[in-house]
Amino acid sequence: MHEHHDIVIVGGGLVGASLAIALENSGLDVMMLEAASPGGLPPVFDERNLSLAEASCHALQALKIWPLLRTASPIRRIHASRVGDFGHVSLDAGEVGREAFGHVVIARDFGEALETRLGDVASLTRCRPARFIGTRLKEDGQREVRVADAEGERLVTTRLLVGADGMESAVRTALGIDAQRHDYGQTLFVSRVRPQRAPDGTAWERLGPHGPTALLPRFDRHYGVVHGVPSDEADAVAALDEGAWLARLQAAFGWRAGRFIASGERSRYPAVRVVAERLTAPRAVLLGNAAQSIHPIGAQGFNLGLRDALTLVEEITVHGLDDVAMLDAYTSRRREDRERTLAFSDGMARASSNKGLAMRGMRSVGMAALANVPGLRAQVAAGGMGYRGDVPALCREHSR
């Protein structure tokens, strides 16, 4: 007899773990396949800084994850500008009746909070370290999943397979779902930087022809930094000593946030867009980066993936797992949010790196409009706070 679980989640990162927690009271038997060993965390839970939109913060409160976070720092203002262009955009949370647009947390702290919370989910079976090998649809309509762990390979049957295994998703490949890829030709360096004057709750984004230089206010008197460079210069930037690295950041960003005086270690990631051509297959669904990996400009990635997970839980609650309409309803509900967020992220990344004179004029006009039209600023702020399309109830619960 095969091992059976109602739902099998492949991937124990940000989205997969959040989904497992959100399913806690569903009455379903859930298994999660995780690459990390017990006591360890997936690589995604490193020193990166996560910008959590207000909608995500509400959901994490409802899922009892928020009280476990130690490093949350509010984003009260957003300031965006572009090298060589006229004007800038400045948004204040008070203008839209909020104390903050969202919060910044350190990924490692978030991972530890998720790990603590997962320990309370009695209906969850965690298989770790484990690897997804493949899947097929059985004649009885259930999905068979091949799993490899310390005891060898075995088969598990399930009524729903969830691929939450990242940009290079093995589940997506096994399901035969193609993905569109675009390499932005940028490498993103992530670090923390200490300024001479402490952050005041402002998130800064300075756009340039080779990517953004963004500063996110942290709880520890530092900024979390993302700095984009041309991919062919990445090795040279990685080799810079601390002083040269700080000088490069200062030159790219300017002096609006003051002088940078110290930096933590740097890590680097390619800026690549990977978008699955469809989200579902029979008794299978893709979430988070497995469904769409986007440029980090605007900090929308995890927030979008969390809304994927929460919408799936709502549709399972309404339709159950045996109703084909469940996956159709899920796809329909996610369409507007997904398409608008993808268009925003990709449009910003491409437009900001375009050096053409005509595009420079269009960007300047756009910034002027955002600076002077309150209704437009409110619309942009709402999208950034996670309110696009059909928003899951846990995200809307405390919204005004």
JODAQUI-V949991 format. One record per backbone hydrogen bond with DSSP energy under -0.5 kcal/mol. CO is the residue of the C=O (numbers start at 0). NH is the residue of the N-H. E is the energy in kcal/mol with one decimal. If there is no record, write none. Layout:
# JODAQUI-V949991
CO_NH_E ; CO_NH_E
This chain:
# JODAQUI-V949991
2_156_-2.9 ; 4_158_-0.7 ; 5_158_-1.2 ; 5_159_-0.9 ; 6_8_-0.5 ; 6_30_-2.7 ; 7_9_-0.5 ; 7_161_-3.0 ; 8_10_-0.7 ; 8_32_-3.0 ; 9_163_-2.4 ; 12_16_-2.4 ; 13_17_-1.4 ; 14_18_-2.5 ; 15_19_-2.2 ; 16_20_-2.0 ; 17_21_-2.4 ; 18_22_-1.5 ; 20_23_-1.7 ; 22_25_-2.0 ; 27_29_-0.7 ; 28_5_-0.9 ; 28_6_-1.9 ; 29_124_-2.9 ; 30_8_-3.2 ; 31_33_-0.5 ; 31_126_-2.7 ; 32_10_-2.6 ; 33_128_-0.6 ; 33_129_-2.5 ; 36_39_-2.4 ; 41_44_-2.0 ; 43_45_-1.7 ; 45_107_-1.7 ; 47_106_-3.1 ; 49_51_-0.8 ; 49_104_-2.4 ; 50_52_-0.6 ; 51_102_-2.2 ; 52_56_-2.3 ; 53_57_-2.3 ; 54_58_-1.8 ; 55_59_-2.7 ; 56_60_-1.9 ; 57_61_-2.2 ; 58_62_-2.0 ; 59_64_-2.5 ; 59_65_-1.8 ; 60_63_-1.5 ; 64_67_-1.7 ; 65_68_-1.9 ; 70_218_-0.5 ; 72_103_-2.8 ; 73_75_-0.7 ; 74_100_-3.1 ; 74_101_-0.7 ; 75_92_-2.7 ; 76_202_-2.8 ; 77_90_-3.0 ; 78_204_-2.5 ; 79_88_-3.1 ; 80_206_-3.2 ; 81_84_-2.0 ; 86_81_-0.5 ; 88_79_-2.8 ; 90_77_-2.4 ; 91_94_-1.5 ; 91_95_-0.6 ; 92_95_-1.3 ; 92_97_-2.5 ; 93_96_-1.4 ; 100_53_-1.7 ; 101_74_-2.6 ; 102_51_-3.5 ; 103_72_-1.7 ; 104_49_-3.4 ; 105_109_-2.2 ; 106_110_-2.6 ; 107_111_-2.3 ; 108_112_-2.1 ; 109_113_-2.5 ; 110_114_-2.4 ; 111_115_-2.2 ; 112_116_-2.4 ; 113_117_-2.8 ; 114_118_-1.1 ; 116_119_-1.8 ; 117_120_-1.5 ; 119_121_-1.2 ; 120_123_-1.3 ; 122_29_-2.0 ; 123_125_-0.6 ; 124_31_-2.6 ; 124_126_-0.6 ; 125_127_-0.7 ; 126_33_-2.6 ; 128_149_-0.5 ; 130_147_-2.6 ; 133_145_-3.1 ; 135_137_-0.5 ; 135_143_-3.2 ; 137_140_-1.7 ; 141_137_-3.1 ; 142_157_-2.3 ; 143_135_-1.9 ; 144_146_-0.5 ; 144_155_-2.7 ; 145_132_-3.0 ; 145_133_-1.0 ; 146_153_-2.5 ; 147_130_-2.7 ; 148_151_-2.0 ; 151_148_-2.4 ; 153_146_-2.9 ; 154_2_-1.2 ; 155_144_-3.6 ; 156_4_-2.3 ; 157_142_-2.7 ; 159_7_-2.4 ; 159_161_-0.5 ; 160_162_-0.5 ; 160_284_-2.2 ; 161_9_-3.0 ; 161_163_-0.9 ; 162_286_-2.6 ; 165_168_-0.9 ; 166_168_-0.8 ; 168_172_-1.6 ; 169_173_-2.5 ; 170_174_-2.1 ; 171_176_-2.2 ; 172_175_-1.4 ; 175_177_-0.6 ; 177_276_-2.8 ; 179_274_-2.6 ; 181_183_-0.6 ; 181_272_-3.1 ; 184_230_-2.2 ; 185_270_-2.5 ; 186_188_-0.6 ; 186_228_-2.3 ; 187_268_-1.9 ; 188_226_-2.5 ; 189_266_-2.0 ; 190_224_-2.9 ; 191_263_-2.9 ; 192_194_-0.6 ; 192_222_-3.0 ; 193_260_-3.1 ; 193_261_-1.2 ; 200_75_-2.3 ; 200_76_-1.8 ; 201_203_-0.5 ; 202_78_-2.6 ; 203_214_-2.7 ; 204_80_-2.2 ; 204_206_-0.6 ; 205_212_-2.2 ; 206_82_-2.9 ; 207_210_-1.6 ; 210_207_-0.7 ; 211_227_-2.6 ; 212_205_-2.6 ; 213_225_-1.9 ; 214_203_-2.2 ; 215_223_-3.0 ; 217_220_-0.7 ; 220_194_-0.6 ; 221_217_-2.4 ; 222_192_-2.7 ; 222_224_-0.5 ; 223_215_-2.7 ; 224_190_-1.9 ; 225_213_-2.7 ; 226_188_-2.9 ; 228_186_-2.8 ; 229_232_-2.2 ; 230_233_-1.1 ; 232_236_-2.1 ; 233_237_-2.6 ; 234_238_-1.3 ; 236_239_-1.3 ; 240_244_-2.6 ; 241_245_-2.6 ; 242_246_-2.1 ; 243_247_-2.1 ; 244_248_-2.4 ; 245_249_-2.6 ; 246_250_-2.2 ; 247_251_-2.3 ; 248_252_-2.8 ; 249_253_-2.6 ; 254_257_-1.8 ; 258_195_-2.9 ; 261_193_-2.9 ; 266_189_-2.9 ; 268_187_-3.4 ; 269_271_-1.0 ; 270_183_-2.2 ; 271_273_-0.5 ; 272_181_-2.3 ; 273_292_-3.2 ; 274_179_-2.8 ; 278_285_-2.6 ; 280_283_-2.2 ; 282_160_-2.2 ; 283_280_-2.0 ; 284_162_-3.0 ; 286_289_-1.4 ; 287_290_-1.5 ; 287_291_-2.5 ; 290_275_-2.5 ; 291_293_-0.5 ; 292_273_-2.0 ; 295_298_-2.9 ; 299_303_-2.4 ; 300_304_-2.0 ; 301_305_-2.8 ; 302_306_-1.7 ; 303_307_-1.7 ; 304_308_-2.1 ; 305_309_-2.4 ; 306_310_-2.1 ; 307_311_-2.2 ; 308_312_-2.0 ; 309_313_-1.9 ; 310_314_-2.3 ; 311_315_-2.3 ; 312_316_-2.2 ; 313_317_-1.7 ; 314_318_-3.0 ; 315_319_-2.3 ; 321_323_-0.6 ; 322_325_-2.0 ; 323_326_-0.5 ; 323_327_-1.3 ; 324_328_-2.9 ; 325_329_-2.4 ; 326_330_-2.4 ; 327_331_-2.3 ; 328_332_-2.6 ; 329_333_-2.0 ; 330_334_-0.9 ; 331_334_-0.6 ; 331_335_-0.5 ; 332_389_-0.6 ; 333_337_-2.5 ; 334_338_-2.9 ; 335_339_-2.6 ; 336_340_-2.4 ; 337_341_-2.7 ; 338_342_-2.4 ; 339_343_-2.3 ; 340_344_-2.6 ; 341_345_-2.6 ; 342_346_-2.4 ; 343_347_-2.4 ; 344_348_-2.2 ; 345_349_-2.6 ; 346_350_-2.7 ; 347_351_-2.3 ; 348_352_-1.0 ; 349_353_-0.8 ; 350_353_-0.7 ; 355_359_-2.0 ; 356_360_-2.0 ; 357_361_-2.1 ; 358_362_-2.8 ; 359_363_-2.1 ; 360_364_-2.3 ; 361_365_-2.6 ; 362_366_-2.6 ; 363_367_-2.2 ; 364_368_-2.3 ; 365_369_-2.4 ; 366_370_-2.2 ; 367_371_-1.3 ; 368_372_-1.8 ; 371_373_-0.6 ; 372_375_-0.5 ; 372_376_-2.1 ; 373_377_-2.5 ; 374_378_-1.8 ; 375_379_-2.4 ; 376_380_-2.7 ; 377_381_-2.4 ; 378_382_-1.9 ; 379_383_-2.3 ; 380_384_-1.7 ; 381_386_-2.5 ; 382_385_-1.5 ; 384_54_-2.7 ; 385_387_-1.0 ; 388_390_-1.1 ; 391_394_-1.0 ; 391_395_-1.2 ; 392_396_-1.4 ; 395_398_-1.5
